């Protein structure tokens, strides 16, 4: 089999179903929930066999672009990274990826995968890709139907029809998320979970989409044709992409096309849509308790704890979720995933900051974290990666004092360029043009003490910037 598959990794979602670990600016696909690597990284590694897969395409947005590059580098992978100028759901995103893949290869076969799903059996997944490839080459749009492990109510289902090729069957019908009794009936009738992952010839997907919404496909194709390069990213044209209707690929194409087919697969798949699912997939003690981070259980059963730093101790409780981050603590019932959705919706109104950002804020050069703040001061812990540097900038309302804790800093203050070592410090007056760089081979860690009347990020006046933010 000569033709290889182009993976299209969908990495722009900002779900908060795993709040407070998952936030708008650092969503679950970048979290390490089941080991050292994120689900985004694991997704990329599953499609890394060069005999079957080509260079992947990642479609994401401006907010996540440097996290994507950083996590690619951590696993030694490269990809074409497309940037959506705004969210338009999975329909336009997949169409844009297909159009870009077609620009690389007019006969491209595309495998569209969500970046935030878990697959525990990679060999079974790859075998399903090989099986689906035959049907995709023949002009079918193949979705992967997961053989149910339980009567789940959080997934849509697929009724498989006649055999198309090998184990691939035509889709008889798609059905929405059922209640428990209906789900049990679906399993008895041989239905499959709808995983939301697809394989198709790019030209076929675009033609089928065009048949039902020609204007949106014209807009998406124009956004790809007019795309610009920004560093190592491909920026889709905003005015064109914005004209596409926001809609899921299921509603836009899959439920309307006569070419839909389904490949049954049992690969230990989950979309990790709730803390209960995280608990189900985690290692547990003899009483069913799972922990990530420091946790102690006494007379407690079937609890799930995830903590960044603080020790969590549970006594005399059952079926609880406790998630502790540095700025928020969630205590919830295991069984009520919809309750968390309602809670996050309320928090977006009453305390939007805790749904959007972590205390630790990632930047392309590293990260910073607020340690303390008051009316006239703010203290931050700053990490700069080897070779990284901040923009050349100034502030109108604050001065800064930098103390190097680890590594070596090269600091520019107006005309002065100075090397600052561990246990040394330097002062940046209000209005001074300055820049911080890490010329060394290890991380630079420093404490920044800001004093002044205003500390907002919009008081950063960028003069030069490696990341084109000025």
Secondary structure, 3 states (H helix, E strand, C coil): CCCCEEEEEECCCCCCCCCCCCECCECHHHCCCCCCCCHHHHHHHHCCCCCCECCEEEEEEHHHHHHHHHHHHHCCCCEEEEEECCCCHHHHHHHHHHHHHHHHCCCCEEEEEECCCEECCHHHHHHHHHHHHHHHHCCCEEEEEECCCCCCCCCCEEEEEEEEECCEEEEEEEECCCCHHHHHHHHHCCCEEEEEEEEEEHHHHHHHHHHHCHHHHHHHHHHHHCCEEECCEEECCHHHHCCCCCCCHHHHHHCCCCCEEEEEECCCEECCCCHHHHHHHCCCCCCCCEEECCEEEECCECCEEEECCCCEEEECCECEEEEECCCCEEEEECCCHHHHHHHHHHHHHHCCHHHHCCCEEEECCEEEEEEEECCCEEEEEEEECCCCECCEEECCCEEEEEEEEECCEEEEECCEEEEECCCCEEEECCCCCEEEECCCCCCEEEEEEEEECCCCHHHCEEEECCCCCC
